[in-house]
Amino acid sequence: MSDIAPRVAIRTTDIGHQRIEVTLFCPTRQASEMEQAINRIVLGQYWQRRREATARGRNDPIRAD
């Protein structure tokens, strides 16, 4: 069995988009459910920060002031 430690990688695609890769060991039956939950949490946080940044007049949702 390969390494079972979780990994997170943030990369940039060839067209400049950000790509987040999460690798973790889990039971096959739970993989889809876990993927959806991770996406929901990560994207929820992203859009929340984007709304807050927009309210402050900024375009960058990640950068803190």
N, C-alpha and C positions, 0 to 999 in steps of 0.2 A: 504494500500500500504506500502511496506517495505521502508526502508531508501533510499532516492534517491540521496544521496551524492556520488560522484564518489569515487572509491577506487582503489588503486594500491597495489599489493602484489607481492613480489619477494620471491620465495621459491626454495628449492632444492628438486629434485625428489629422490626416493629411490635408483636410480642408479647414483646420483650425477650431473644430468643435472640441469641447471637453468630453472625455470618456472616463467614467468611473467603473472600475472592475472590482467586484467583491468575490472572493473565493473562500468557501468554507465547507467543511465536511458536515453532512447532515443526512438523515435517512431519505432515501429516494422519494418516498411518499410525501414528505414534507417540503421538498425542494421548491415546488411551484408556489406554495403558500408563503414560504419564507422569502422568496424572491419578490413577490407582490408586496409583502409587508415592508421589506427594506426599501423598495422603490417608493412606496407611499410615504415613509418617514423621511427619506432623503429629499425627495421632490417637494414634500410639504414644507420642510425647513427652507429649501431653496426659494420657493415662491413666497414664503412669509418674509424672508430677508429681502427679496426683490421688492415686495410691496412697501416695506419699511424704507428701503433705499429710495424708492420713487417718491415717497412722501417727504423725504429730506431733500429731494431734488438731485439725487445721484443716480448714475447709471450702473454702478458697480455694487451688486448685492452682497458681495463677500467682504469687500474692504471695510474695515471699521474706521470710524473717525475718532 
